[in-house]
Amino acid sequence: MVAACGETQFESLRNGGSYLSRNDPRAHFGLGVCGETPRVTLQWPDGKKQVVNRVPINRYVSIAEP
């Protein structure tokens, strides 16, 4: 979940695919004209939640499971 400028966006990631194909493991969120650094809340497969504040915008960011 990404929260910025009063809006919240959700995305579920699925890894895998089929023979000779694969799903993109990255999540993309569009913030439009919002220049605020978003707060990202992740729920990992084991059920643990992680909150990351002040995530940089306009770039790819890797977040590892703690």
C-alpha positions in Angstrom: 0.0 0.0 0.0 1.3 3.5 -0.9 -0.1 6.6 0.8 0.7 10.1 -0.4 -1.2 13.4 -0.8 -4.4 12.0 0.9 -4.6 9.1 -1.6 -4.0 5.4 -1.1 -3.0 2.8 -3.7 -2.8 -1.0 -3.4 -0.9 -3.6 -5.5 -0.4 -7.3 -5.1 2.7 -8.9 -6.6 2.7 -12.3 -8.1 5.9 -14.0 -9.0 5.9 -16.7 -11.6 4.4 -17.2 -15.0 4.3 -20.0 -17.5 6.7 -21.7 -19.9 9.2 -19.2 -21.2 7.4 -16.3 -19.5 7.5 -14.4 -16.2 5.6 -11.7 -14.4 7.4 -8.4 -13.7 8.3 -8.5 -9.9 8.2 -4.7 -9.6 5.2 -2.6 -8.4 4.6 0.8 -10.1 2.6 3.5 -8.4 1.7 6.8 -10.2 1.6 9.8 -7.9 0.7 12.4 -10.6 1.6 16.0 -9.5 2.0 14.9 -5.9 5.5 15.8 -4.8 5.1 14.4 -1.3 7.3 11.4 -0.3 5.0 8.5 0.2 4.6 6.0 3.1 4.8 2.4 1.9 3.2 -0.4 3.9 4.2 -3.9 2.9 2.6 -7.2 4.0 5.0 -10.1 3.5 3.9 -13.6 2.7 4.4 -14.7 6.3 1.9 -12.1 7.4 4.4 -9.6 8.9 3.8 -5.9 8.1 6.6 -3.4 7.4 6.2 0.4 7.1 8.8 2.5 5.2 8.4 6.3 5.4 9.8 9.0 3.1 10.4 6.7 0.1 12.2 8.5 -2.7 10.0 9.3 -5.8 10.8 8.9 -9.5 13.1 5.9 -9.1 13.1 2.2 -8.4 13.5 1.3 -4.7 14.3 -2.1 -3.4 12.8 -3.0 0.0 14.0 -6.3 1.6 12.0 -8.4 4.0 13.4 -7.9 7.6 
